[in-house]
Structures are given as C-alpha cells and as structure tokens.
Amino acid sequence: MRKSNAHNTSNCRAFFFGGGVATNLQTDGSNGGKSDSCGGTCACPTGESIYSGSCCKANCPADGSRAGMSDGCGKTCACSTGETAYQNACCEPSCPSEGTCGQGDGCGGTCGCAGGGTCKAGLCPGKTCTPACGCGESVAITPANPEALAALS
C-alpha cells in the first residue's frame, strides 16, 4: 500500500491518500506548532515561530528598545550593526588595533587578529613581504627589470 501525504499549511489540513483517511485540523491557527497527525507540523500564523511546541510571537519592537534582550521565543532581539548582545543589552566590542590579541573585548568575547591571522602569545602575525617588493606592492618581471628577476632566484 503506497502512502503519501500533502500539507496545506495555510489551514493545516493533512490528508493521507491511498488509505482513505483524511484529517482536518483547526483552520484558525489554534493548532499552530502542533502535530498535524500525518507526520508534519501545523504552521504558525505569519510573524510567529514555533517555540517549545507552540507558536510564539517575538517581542522585539521596531524602535530597538529591547535590542540585546530575549525575544520571549528562545532568541535574542537584534542589535545594531557592529554590536553584539551581552548581558541583556547591546555592546560594541573594543579591541586594540596595534597588533595585540587574546584579551577581552568588553562584550564577553576575545579580541582576535584583523585579517584572520592566528593569535600567538598575545600577538598577531605581521604581514609577509617579499624582498623584491614592499608590502602590498607588485613589480613587473621583464627582461628590462633584472633586479626583480634576480630576487626570485
């Protein structure tokens, strides 16, 4: 016996075809987040998400007054760009730019190295330069530039 199911998430009606069983659940959203009796989950109304087995509407006002705080649905209200949530508030990490790393950023994190280098003993690696060029420069290697050709040997 072949069994397939189709879900209509707008009203959470689930049907089993081939077995003659049709299950109609509430169409008012009251079963959102619950089983549809056919192996799926009833959808939540727009703007809500499933949290702990039921639908939940996040409490994150557009004015940012709850930024960094719990949204009441298992997540955290967003902070502004460049900030991170820390102790129920938004925090802007502060790290030195002179090449040190490993210390706290003031927001519960650790300062790393700009550019993704690996922090070793509290210091970030320096830039690697070739003998023929300064950092970030390039030199054309042509027969008219024998010094650059010699530096590659």
C-alpha positions in Angstrom: 0.0 0.0 0.0 1.5 3.3 -1.1 1.1 6.2 1.3 1.8 9.8 0.6 0.9 13.0 2.3 0.3 16.6 1.3 0.2 19.5 3.7 -1.8 22.7 3.2 0.0 24.9 5.7 -2.4 27.8 5.3 -5.1 25.9 7.2 -3.2 22.9 8.4 -5.3 20.2 6.8 -3.5 17.0 6.3 -4.5 14.1 4.0 -3.4 10.6 3.6 -4.0 9.3 0.1 -4.5 5.6 -0.6 -5.6 4.8 2.9 -8.9 6.7 2.8 -8.0 8.7 5.9 -8.5 12.5 5.9 -7.7 14.5 9.0 -8.9 18.1 9.2 -7.5 20.2 12.0 -8.5 23.6 13.1 -8.2 26.2 10.4 -8.0 29.2 12.8 -4.3 28.8 13.6 -5.0 27.4 17.1 -3.1 24.2 16.3 0.0 26.0 15.0 3.2 24.3 16.1 1.4 21.0 16.9 1.4 17.8 15.0 -0.9 17.6 12.0 -1.4 13.8 12.7 0.2 13.0 9.4 3.9 13.4 10.2 4.1 17.1 9.9 3.6 20.2 11.9 0.9 22.8 11.6 2.2 26.2 10.5 2.1 29.2 12.8 0.4 32.5 11.7 2.6 34.9 9.8 5.1 36.6 12.1 5.3 33.8 14.6 7.6 30.9 15.0 7.5 27.5 16.8 9.0 27.6 20.3 8.6 24.8 22.8 5.9 23.1 20.7 3.6 26.1 20.2 3.5 29.3 18.2 5.3 32.3 19.7 5.3 36.0 18.6 8.7 37.6 19.3 8.7 40.7 21.4 11.2 42.9 19.5 9.8 46.4 19.0 11.0 48.2 15.8 12.3 51.1 18.0 15.1 48.8 19.3 14.1 49.2 22.9 14.6 45.5 23.5 17.8 45.1 21.4 20.1 42.5 23.0 17.3 41.2 25.2 15.3 37.9 25.0 12.5 38.0 22.4 10.5 35.6 24.6 10.7 32.8 21.9 14.2 31.5 22.6 16.2 34.0 20.6 17.6 37.5 21.2 16.4 40.8 19.7 18.8 42.1 17.1 21.5 44.7 17.9 22.7 47.4 15.5 25.4 46.5 13.0 28.8 46.2 14.8 27.2 45.4 18.2 26.7 42.1 19.9 24.2 41.0 22.6 25.8 40.8 26.0 24.1 40.6 29.4 20.7 41.6 28.1 22.0 44.7 26.3 23.9 45.6 23.1 27.6 46.0 23.4 30.2 47.3 20.9 33.3 45.2 21.1 36.5 47.2 21.7 39.8 45.7 20.6 43.3 47.3 20.2 44.5 47.9 16.6 48.2 47.8 17.3 48.6 44.0 16.7 47.9 42.6 20.2 45.2 40.0 20.7 43.7 37.5 23.2 42.3 40.0 25.7 38.6 40.5 26.4 36.7 42.7 24.0 34.4 44.1 26.8 31.4 42.2 25.4 32.1 38.7 26.6 34.3 37.8 23.6 38.0 37.7 22.9 40.0 40.0 20.6 41.4 38.3 17.6 43.6 39.4 14.7 42.4 41.7 12.0 42.5 39.9 8.7 42.0 36.5 10.3 45.6 35.8 11.4 46.2 33.4 14.3 46.8 34.9 17.7 50.0 33.6 19.3 51.2 34.6 22.7 49.1 37.7 22.6 50.4 38.9 19.3 49.1 38.9 15.8 51.4 37.8 12.9 53.0 40.6 10.9 52.5 40.9 7.1 54.8 38.8 5.0 56.7 40.8 2.4 58.9 39.6 -0.5 62.4 41.0 -0.8 61.6 42.5 -4.2 58.5 44.4 -3.1 57.2 46.3 -0.2 54.0 45.0 1.4 51.1 45.3 -1.0 53.2 46.3 -4.0 53.9 44.4 -7.2 56.7 44.5 -9.7 56.6 43.5 -13.3 59.2 40.9 -14.1 60.6 41.6 -17.6 64.0 41.5 -19.2 64.1 45.2 -18.6 63.9 44.6 -14.8 66.7 42.2 -14.0 66.7 43.0 -10.2 63.1 41.6 -9.9 64.1 38.5 -11.8 67.2 38.0 -9.7 65.1 38.3 -6.5 63.0 35.4 -7.5 66.1 33.1 -7.9 
